[in-house]
Amino acid sequence: MYDVIVIGSGPGGYVAAIRAAQLGMKTAIIEKYSTLGGTCLNVGCIPSKALLDSSEHYHNAAHTFKTHGINLSNLKVDLKQMISRKDDVVKQNVDGIQFLMKKNKIDVHHGMGSFVDKNTIKVTKEDGNSEEIQGKNIIIATGSKPASLPFIKLDKDRVITSTEALKMKEIPKHLIVIGGGVIGMELGSVYGRMGAKVSVVEFMDSLIPSMDKTMGKELQKSLKKLGFEFYLKHKVTSVENKGKEVIVKAENGKGETIEIKGDYVLVSIGRKPYTEGLNAEAAGVKLNDRGQVEVNEHLQTSASHIYAIGDVVKGAMLAHKAEEEGTFVAETIAGQKPHINYNLIPGVVYTWPEVASVGYTEEQLKEKSIKYKSGKFPFMASGRARASMDTDGLVKVLADAETDEILGVHMIGPRTADMIAEAVVAMEYRASAEDIARMSHAHPTYTEAFKEACLAATDNRALHI
């Protein structure tokens, strides 16, 4: 009998298992695939960042090196090597998780985990053999998979998901991306930088619609420079694979149908919880109508000793959110009183420029009738950004009109994925814009833009604009 069994070894699952083991609990983890790490490490965050970095190197070599005084000739993409390097990065990370399981004495069971009853899990291996294990506490961390539309046939050849986009055999001539969210913009960037024409079809009126509107507008401006075409407020009505050509039809706001022809279509309209084969009802675990596992504020399911975390429950589908929840549940089982502030979990888009955000958007503050002030600082005015030729974008700080407490920070620019951490720290400690404005930021750095935006939010005192 295990103290804790974790079903799923993604960032939520493996972190939950490690924390449970650190707290002295006998722990097992179940993973249906042959490698650990879930979507994030195998076909998500890690491989996409590897390709994003490789493609950005190529793009800079082709477009900015000459300005830097570096002359190259016969520049070309070796896509096979690029994918091979990505696979090696994935292997290193996956092997790292395997090592952490051994180090923490966590038993790893490979196979499909399904409930037999509220304390028993059946693990069915690829060869059809199965075993049963029992646990006092069980954590469901089965993650998510790409969502689609009922009329789209994902043939995984020409009509693909993010998984296939990470192992292409050729650079598309014309990639049509359905969905203007994070995944579509990142993977669209990978191939756009290498010369593919990219057309984005998005139902909403802006890119990355879950983020502050300013970020979507700035990202669109930047991606236009890569040659992206945008069809916002367009509803896809059909996707037809003609062999070497794919035709996408969509309706615009006036009800007119447009037709876009390309050689590949990437369907990136989001992800849906993965609970197939879990047999949750055998344990008395309820799912909602969206397929998510229902949980309370302690992440307990309708069976109190069974918990659920990550993409399979409500909230943003983010690896680091799943990690926080994994730690939270392990500590809850151990009798501790952990806490997660969901408003302070940052979101990042790893395009270039990067987009990063934490706290309330301007739209949310208006909706809640919270009086606020806004300060912006463009990277065009940053000495460090000029030096690196990364002048697209800005930092936007939203602060309470009366108390000056920082309520939201939204950045688009170089290395904002790392810079957002300063804003998270500030907001965790309920800092005011004035607090950040009074802190010395090293010069020249990108983070000075955050200080300047805070100065702009406090009586419009930005120094360098």
C-alpha positions, 0 to 999 in steps of 0.5 A, spaced: 500 500 500 502 506 497 501 513 501 501 516 494 500 514 487 500 519 482 497 518 475 501 522 470 508 524 470 508 531 467 510 537 471 504 536 475 505 529 477 512 528 477 513 534 482 507 532 486 511 525 487 517 528 488 514 533 494 510 527 497 517 523 497 521 529 500 515 529 506 517 521 507 511 518 503 511 512 500 510 514 493 508 511 486 507 514 479 504 511 473 505 513 466 502 510 460 508 512 455 515 509 455 518 516 457 516 520 463 515 528 463 508 528 460 506 533 454 511 538 457 517 535 456 516 530 450 511 534 445 510 541 449 514 546 452 521 543 452 521 541 444 517 547 442 523 552 446 528 548 442 525 549 435 524 556 437 531 558 439 534 554 433 529 558 428 531 564 432 538 563 431 537 562 423 533 568 422 538 572 426 543 569 421 539 571 415 537 578 417 541 581 423 548 578 423 550 583 417 548 589 421 552 586 426 558 586 422 558 578 421 557 576 413 555 569 412 554 566 405 550 559 403 546 560 409 541 554 409 536 550 414 538 543 416 531 541 418 533 534 420 539 536 424 534 542 428 529 536 429 535 532 431 537 537 436 530 538 439 530 530 440 536 530 444 534 536 448 528 532 450 532 526 452 536 530 456 530 533 460 526 526 460 532 522 463 533 528 468 526 526 471 528 518 471 534 520 475 529 524 480 525 518 481 530 514 482 534 519 487 527 520 491 526 512 491 519 513 487 516 507 484 515 508 476 509 504 473 509 504 465 502 503 463 495 506 462 492 507 469 485 506 471 481 506 477 478 499 479 475 502 486 477 508 490 484 505 492 486 501 487 489 502 480 490 497 475 496 499 470 495 496 463 502 495 460 503 496 452 503 488 451 496 487 454 499 485 461 496 488 467 498 489 475 494 492 480 497 497 486 493 500 492 494 507 495 491 511 501 491 517 497 491 518 489 493 524 485 490 525 478 495 528 473 493 526 467 494 532 463 491 534 456 491 533 449 490 538 443 483 540 442 479 540 435 473 542 431 468 536 430 468 537 422 476 537 422 479 531 420 486 531 423 490 526 419 496 528 422 500 529 415 497 535 412 492 537 417 496 537 424 496 538 431 502 541 435 505 534 436 506 533 429 509 540 428 515 539 432 517 533 427 516 536 420 520 533 415 520 539 411 519 547 412 511 548 409 511 553 403 504 556 406 502 554 413 495 556 415 494 556 423 487 555 426 487 559 432 491 565 434 493 563 441 500 561 445 501 555 441 499 557 434 503 563 435 509 560 437 509 554 432 507 559 427 514 563 429 518 557 428 516 556 421 515 563 419 522 565 421 525 559 416 521 562 410 514 559 411 508 564 409 504 563 415 496 565 415 493 565 422 485 565 422 482 567 429 475 567 431 476 573 436 478 580 435 485 579 437 491 574 438 493 571 444 486 573 447 486 571 454 492 576 455 491 584 455 489 587 449 495 591 448 500 585 448 496 582 442 496 588 438 504 589 439 505 581 437 501 582 431 505 588 429 511 584 430 509 578 427 507 582 421 514 583 420 515 576 419 510 576 413 504 573 417 497 574 415 492 575 420 484 573 419 481 576 425 474 575 427 474 569 422 470 563 424 473 556 420 467 552 417 471 547 413 478 544 412 479 540 406 485 536 405 486 535 397 493 531 397 498 536 397 494 542 398 489 544 404 483 548 403 481 552 409 474 556 408 472 561 414 466 566 415 468 573 416 464 578 421 459 580 415 458 572 413 462 572 407 466 566 406 473 566 404 478 561 402 485 560 404 490 555 400 496 552 403 500 546 404 499 544 411 494 546 417 496 547 424 490 546 428 491 550 435 485 552 438 487 550 445 487 543 449 482 539 452 483 535 459 485 528 458 481 523 462 480 517 457 481 510 460 481 513 467 475 510 469 474 515 474 466 513 476 469 507 479 472 511 484 466 516 485 470 521 482 466 526 478 467 530 471 464 536 469 461 537 462 467 540 459 471 533 461 475 536 467 475 533 474 471 537 479 475 539 485 474 543 491 479 549 494 484 543 496 484 540 489 480 534 492 475 531 488 468 528 490 472 522 493 476 526 499 483 522 498 483 523 491 486 529 488 486 532 481 491 537 478 494 541 472 490 541 465 485 536 468 482 541 472 480 548 471 484 554 470 490 556 466 493 550 462 500 552 464 506 547 466 508 551 472 501 552 475 501 544 475 507 544 479 504 549 484 498 544 484 503 538 485 506 541 491 500 544 494 497 537 494 503 533 497 503 538 502 496 538 504 496 530 504 502 531 509 497 535 513 501 542 512 497 548 510 500 551 503 497 556 499 496 558 491 495 565 489 492 563 482 492 571 480 499 571 480 501 565 476 505 568 470 503 567 463 508 567 457 508 566 450 515 564 447 515 568 440 520 573 439 519 578 442 516 574 448 510 576 451 509 575 459 504 577 463 501 577 471 495 579 475 489 583 472 489 585 465 486 592 463 480 589 461 479 585 467 480 592 471 475 595 467 470 590 468 471 590 476 470 597 476 477 598 479 480 605 479 487 604 476 493 608 473 497 605 467 504 606 465 508 604 459 515 604 457 517 602 450 523 598 448 525 603 443 527 607 448 531 602 452 539 602 451 540 595 452 534 593 447 538 598 442 544 595 443 541 588 441 537 590 436 530 588 440 526 594 440 519 591 439 515 592 444 513 595 451 512 594 458 505 596 461 504 597 469 497 597 472 497 600 479 491 602 484 489 609 483 489 610 490 494 605 494 499 605 488 499 597 489 501 594 482 495 590 480 498 587 473 504 587 469 504 586 461 510 585 457 512 584 450 519 585 448 526 581 449 527 576 455 520 578 458 519 571 460 525 571 465 523 579 467 516 577 469 519 574 475 521 581 478 513 583 477 511 576 480 515 577 486 513 585 487 506 583 487 507 577 492 509 582 497 504 587 494 509 592 492 507 599 489 509 602 483 513 607 487 517 601 490 519 598 484 521 605 481 525 607 487 529 600 486 536 601 483 536 596 476 543 595 473 544 599 467 544 597 461 539 592 462 532 590 459 529 590 466 530 598 466 524 598 462 520 595 468 522 600 473 521 606 467 514 603 466 513 604 474 515 611 474 510 612 468 505 609 472 507 614 478 505 621 476 508 620 469 515 620 471 519 616 466 526 618 465 528 616 458 522 618 454 
